[in-house]
Amino acid sequence: MFLFSCFTGLAYIDVKNLTKSHVCIGIDGDKWIFTHRQKTESASKIPILPVTQMIIDKYANHPQSCNQEKLLPILSNQKMNAYLKEIAGVCKINKELTFHIARHTFATTITLTNGVPIESVSKMLGHKNLRTTQHYAKVLDKKVSEDMKILKDKFSNILINNALKQSKN
């Protein structure tokens, strides 16, 4: 469920509340999750990535999912966080690992670092204000560096091309 949240950006309670009816065909003809965030009551529409679909498929016939008419079987948030703490210890991860970290991972590692515009990320996260999403972007100096390198290369190519044209004249 933690990985599901890493690839959807949904908070624990929003994953817990998902039913199969939340999975619909989106504007592009692919499967999306259409839901409302419990915390903000704002709409959240998230295209389903392949990893997300694999997780949905894995638990499609799970007794807890079927009996409770939920999309996924999910433990309590406390139990989930206890297991994540145990996993962090075994893996020697020094950062506190909680279910909410998955939401941050979606915002930074999955989307923003891979070039998804912050406006799109904000909409998927169900934020009412872009400023709420901007705090995720602060940690992405690497992304800024990569983006500016592309721009520097474009300008360098323009300067080289102009210099070559002038040398021919």
C-alpha positions in Angstrom: 0.0 0.0 0.0 3.0 2.3 0.6 4.2 1.7 -3.0 0.6 2.3 -4.2 0.7 5.7 -2.5 4.2 6.4 -3.9 2.8 6.1 -7.4 -0.6 7.9 -6.8 0.3 10.5 -4.1 -2.8 9.5 -2.2 -2.8 9.9 1.6 -3.5 6.9 3.9 -7.1 7.8 4.4 -7.7 8.3 0.7 -6.2 4.9 -0.1 -8.3 3.3 2.6 -11.5 4.9 1.2 -10.9 3.8 -2.4 -13.5 1.5 -4.0 -13.4 -0.1 -7.4 -15.9 2.6 -8.6 -13.1 5.2 -8.1 -11.2 3.7 -11.1 -12.7 5.1 -14.3 -11.6 5.8 -17.8 -10.0 9.3 -18.1 -9.9 11.9 -20.8 -7.1 10.0 -22.6 -8.9 6.6 -22.7 -6.7 5.1 -19.9 -7.6 4.2 -16.4 -7.6 7.0 -13.8 -8.5 7.2 -10.1 -11.2 9.8 -9.5 -11.6 10.6 -5.8 -12.0 13.5 -3.3 -9.4 14.0 -0.7 -10.9 13.6 2.8 -8.7 16.2 4.3 -9.5 19.1 1.9 -12.7 17.7 0.1 -11.0 18.7 -3.2 -11.1 16.5 -6.3 -8.1 14.4 -7.1 -7.8 12.8 -10.5 -4.7 10.6 -11.0 -3.8 8.6 -14.1 -2.9 5.0 -13.2 0.7 4.2 -13.8 1.7 0.6 -14.7 3.1 -0.1 -11.1 -0.2 1.2 -9.7 -2.2 -1.1 -12.0 -0.1 -4.1 -11.0 -0.9 -3.5 -7.3 -4.6 -3.1 -8.1 -4.5 -6.4 -10.0 -2.6 -8.2 -7.3 -5.3 -7.4 -4.7 -8.4 -7.5 -7.0 -9.7 -10.8 -5.5 -8.3 -10.4 -2.0 -11.0 -11.3 0.6 -10.7 -8.0 2.5 -11.1 -6.1 -0.7 -14.1 -8.1 -1.8 -15.9 -8.3 1.6 -15.5 -4.6 2.3 -16.0 -3.5 -1.4 -12.6 -1.7 -1.2 -10.1 -1.3 -4.0 -7.3 -2.5 -1.7 -6.9 -4.3 1.6 -5.2 -1.9 4.0 -4.1 -2.2 7.6 -4.6 0.6 10.2 -2.3 3.7 9.7 -0.7 2.9 13.1 0.1 -0.7 12.1 1.3 0.4 8.6 3.7 3.0 10.2 4.9 0.3 12.7 5.8 -2.0 9.8 7.5 0.8 7.9 9.6 1.7 11.0 10.6 -2.0 11.2 11.5 -2.0 7.5 13.5 1.2 7.9 15.5 -0.4 10.7 16.2 -3.6 8.8 17.3 -1.5 5.7 19.3 0.9 7.9 17.3 3.9 6.6 18.0 6.7 9.0 15.0 8.8 8.1 11.7 8.3 9.8 9.6 6.2 7.4 5.9 6.8 7.6 3.0 6.2 5.2 2.9 10.0 4.5 6.5 9.8 3.1 4.9 8.0 0.1 2.9 11.1 -0.7 6.2 13.2 -0.7 7.9 10.5 -2.9 5.1 10.8 -5.4 5.4 14.6 -5.5 9.2 14.8 -5.7 10.8 11.6 -7.0 7.9 10.2 -9.2 6.5 13.4 -10.7 8.5 16.7 -10.3 11.9 15.1 -10.8 10.6 13.5 -14.0 9.4 16.7 -15.5 5.7 16.7 -14.6 4.7 20.4 -14.2 4.0 21.5 -10.7 0.5 22.6 -11.7 -0.3 19.0 -12.7 1.3 17.6 -9.5 -0.8 20.0 -7.5 -4.0 18.9 -9.2 -3.2 15.2 -8.7 -2.4 15.8 -5.0 -5.7 17.5 -4.6 -4.2 20.8 -3.3 -6.4 23.8 -3.4 -3.5 26.2 -3.6 -0.3 25.9 -5.7 1.7 27.2 -2.8 0.9 24.0 -0.9 2.6 22.0 -3.6 5.6 24.4 -3.9 7.2 23.2 -0.6 7.8 19.8 -2.4 9.7 21.6 -5.1 12.2 23.2 -2.7 14.2 20.0 -2.5 14.7 19.7 -6.2 17.8 21.8 -6.9 19.1 18.9 -9.0 16.1 19.2 -11.3 16.7 23.0 -11.6 20.3 22.2 -12.5 19.3 19.7 -15.1 16.7 22.0 -16.6 19.1 24.9 -16.8 21.8 22.7 -18.4 19.3 22.0 -21.2 18.8 25.8 -21.6 22.5 26.4 -21.5 23.1 23.9 -24.2 20.4 25.5 -26.4 22.0 28.9 -25.9 25.5 27.5 -26.6 24.3 25.9 -29.8 22.7 29.2 -30.9 26.0 31.1 -30.1 28.1 28.5 -32.0 25.7 28.6 -35.0 25.9 32.4 -35.0 29.7 32.3 -34.8 29.9 29.9 -37.6 27.6 32.0 -39.8 29.7 35.1 -39.1 33.0 33.3 -39.8 31.6 32.3 -43.3 30.8 35.9 -44.1 
